[in-house]
Amino acid sequence: MDYPALERAARRGETADLVRHAASELHEVASGRRVLLAVRHPLGFVCLPVLRDGAEGVCVHVFGPTGRLLTDHQVHSHSWDLISTVLYGRLDNRHMNVEEDTPAPTHRLFEVHSEPSGVDELRPTRRLVRALPGAEQSSARGQTYALPAGEFHTTRVPDGRPTATLVLGRTLPGRADLSLGPLRAPGHRVVRRTCDAAQTARIARAALRRIHEPEAPYV
């Protein structure tokens, strides 16, 4: 399936097709038939980039108890529209209400510049904002959610329970990746660590097993 077909399936709620596609891609990686290296993201998950085609991309994001946050800038917004289907597990997205030109700012906006080398540079801007928690959206296995470009949010996995998502993204021109940080925090860099082929295959195999296993209900 190409990106437009995956996007149509996601918008129509055709979850079974999306899960089959994700499982097929993971099987190719796990078997060694496809060379693909997973990347450990600073926000604590592992990304398997299965498609990069200009402004469009498809990834499998794998969350687990061993994921480690490499930055305290967890509130962020994307430069791209996101549609994500939960393959197994559950995750929560907390939407954040962000106001500029406020007399009582709580955070500074940082621009996130990603380099091909895997370094993310968080650069402070002059823009001060007030950020307050908004609605929380919980998505479980087989459910699809969307986050438009520019919407500030945090994502967490309850209790560190293993979770994976199939993520579709389309970058919009003129947008920047942003995060919120303390008012007086300096800029800093974080490094996305690339897994080797053996590690990537193990991650893919573990995700495949969980996709095919029945899942106990949340209580």
N, C-alpha and C positions, 0 to 999 in steps of 0.2 A: 504494500500500500504506500502511495506517495503522500506528501503532506496534505494536499487538498482533500484526499479521500479520508485520511485520519481525522482531519478537522470536521468534515461532514459527519463522520461516525460519532465523534464526541458530542457535537451539537444535537444530534438526533438521539443521544443516549444509547447508542448501539455498543454497549459495554463488552459484550462477548467478542465482537470483532476486534476491539482494542486490546483485550486481554490476550487473544490469540496472536495478534501482531507482536505484542511485547514478549510473549513466551517464545515465539519463533526467533526473534532477535537475540534473546538471552541464550537460547539453545545454540545458535550459531557461534556466539562468543564462548560459551562453556565448552563446546566441542573443539574449539580451536580453528574452526573453519573461517571465522572472521577475526581479523586482527583489530582489536579495539582496546584501549587502555582506560580504565576507570580513573576518575579524579576525585580526591577527597576535598569537599567544598568547605570553606571556612565556617559555614553555618551548620556543620555537623552531619551532613549526609554525604553519600557517595553518588557521583553522577556518571552514568554510562551514556556517552553521546552517540546515539545510534544514527542520527541524521544531521548533517549540516549542509544547507542549501541556500546560500545567500542570507536573506533576512529570516529564513525559516529554519527551525531546528526541532528535533525530537530527542528526548532523553528519558532514561529510566533513572529515577531517584530512589536510592535505597537508604532507609533510616534504620538505625539499630542501637542497642545499648552501648556499643563501642564508639559511636560517633562523638567527636570532640569539637566543641565550639572553639574557633581560633580568633574570634572577635567578639567584643561586647556590643557591637552595632547591629543588634538583631532586628530592629524596626527598619524596614527598607521598602523601596518601591522599584519596580522593574521598568526598563525602557521598552519592554515588549509585552504584548498581550499574552496571557497564559491560560491554557485550558488543561486541566489535570484530571486523570482518572485514577482512583485508588485501586491498585492491583491486589493488595492484601493489607491488613492492619487498619489503622485509623489515624488521622491527623486533624489538628485544630488550627484554623486561621483566625487570628484576632485582628480585626480591622481597626485602624487608628485614625482618629479625626485630627488632622493637622491644619493649623491656622497660621498664616503669615501676618505680618504687620500687627502684632499683638503687643500690648504694654507689659505682658507678663510671660515672656518666652521661657520655655522649658528645655529646648534642644537647639542645636545648630545642625543645619543641613550639610551633609558631606556628599561630594560626587565620588562615585566609585569608577575608577579607570582600570580596566583589565588589560594586561599585556599578554602577548602570545606566549611569553615565557612562563605564564602561570602565576604571575604576581598581580595582586589587586592593590592598587594604591587608593586610599581613602583621603581625599583632599577636602579640608574644611572650606566652606564658602562663607560669605557675609550674611547669608540668609538665616535669621533666627525665627523659630516657630514655637507654637504651643501645641503639644501633642497629648491627646486624651484617649483612653481606650474606648473603642466602639463595640459593635456587635461581634460575637464569636460564632464562627461557622465550623461545625464538625462534619467531617466526611469519612465514611467507612467504605469497606470493600465493595466495589461495584458502583460507587457513586462518582460523579464528575462535578467539578467546580471550576469557576472561572475567576481570574483576577485581571482586571484591565490594567494597562500600562499606567503608571503614576499613582496607583492606589497603595498607600502605606499599610503595612501589615507585619505581623510576626507569625511564624509557623512553628508548631511544636507537636511532638508525638507523645500522647499521654503515657506515662510510666515507662517510657523508652521501649515500648512494645515494637517488635519488628514491623516495618511498614514499607511499602514501595508504591510509587506512582509512575504512570506514563505521562510525561509532560510535553505539551506542544507549545511552542513559542514563536511569535512573529514580531520581529523588531520594528518599531515605528520610527520613521525619520525624525531627526531633531530632538529625540528624547535622550535623557541620561539616566543611568542607574544611580539611585540616591539612597542614603541611609541617614538615620538620626543618631547624633552623638551628644555628649555633654557640651554645655555652652563653651567651655574653655579647653576642650580637648584638642590636642594637636593632631595633625595628620599622621597616618601610619600605614604600614604595608602588611599584608598577609599573603601567604604563599599557598597556592593550591597544589597539594602533593599528588603526583601521578603514581598510580599503582603499576606494578609490573604485570606481565602477561599471566603469571600463575595466580597472583592475587585477584586479578580481574576475573579469571575463570572461576575461582572459588566463590567470589561474590555473585556471579551469574548463576552458578549451580545452586547456591543457597536460596536465591530469589526464586528460581524455577521451582524448587521443592515446595516453597511456601505458596506459590501461585496454585499448585496442583493439590495441595492439602486442604481438607475442610478446616474451616476456621471456627474456633470456639467463640460463642457470643460474648459481647462485653456485658459486664454486670455492674 
